[in-house]
């Protein structure tokens, strides 16, 4: 058994986690805050000008490990006749519309599988309206909102091709989207807490000190007080630790061009698709076969 440095690792269940600063702490904290149906419903109402009051009208349909690339989504739910995907980003990613397309395609596939609708029949299949919103608090965005288009990725450019998927990016850094912040208090609290941490880091504090100071400051100001007092240890753990599980799977594609693994995996996926397997089934298969593929390579 490989020994782990007790100062840097700890065991959680059947897996090891590394004790180091979590660069994506804002993503994790966002999911933690809005996993509560009431807060998520308040956010939905603030965005849409709606007046839903019963959190049970909101059905969580968040999918984990979407597609064989293990793409994660933050919050997905259905309410009324809409299928909503809310994600948080602290680093810029121009491929968000593509991620949205792949996610909604799999969600629609699941909806069809659980119904009696026939896409080859004479009756139009009714689907919930997809809505994709990304809450961004990284650097570089100077406007309140921005609309990204899938067709920007097409060789012929925006508006070309036979399909489109849009993603609305909302800037939730301090000072932006004030009207939205006033309507959704929890979102404003999240923005302020994140800003406090980043401001402390800019002042020269180490991340751990910056987080502790931000927590004390926000409690004093009444920001996220209910969460930070009752669950301070959980929040600290969330921010100051980072998962190291299945890291090899993510690096596999990064190294693919040099070692030929990417092409081999593509062949594996194509064969499984030809056999009629779904994306979810392919994901499970590849999870088991990844170690075999690595041993096949020089």
ABEGO torsion letter per residue (X at the ends): XBBBBAAABBBBEABBBBBBBBAAAAAAAAAAAAABAAAAAAAAAAAAGBABABAAABBBABBBGBEAAGBBBABBBBBEABBBBBBBBABBBAAAAAAAAAAAAAAAAAAAAABABBAABABBBBBBBBBBBBBBABBGBABABBBBBAAAABAAEBGBEABBBBBBBBBABBGBGAAAAAABAAAAAAAAAAAAAAAAAAAGBBAAAAAAAAAAAAAAAGBGAAAAAAAAAAAAAAAABBBABGAAAAAAAAAAAAAGAAAAAAAAAAAAAAAGBBAAAAAAAAAAAAAAAAAABX
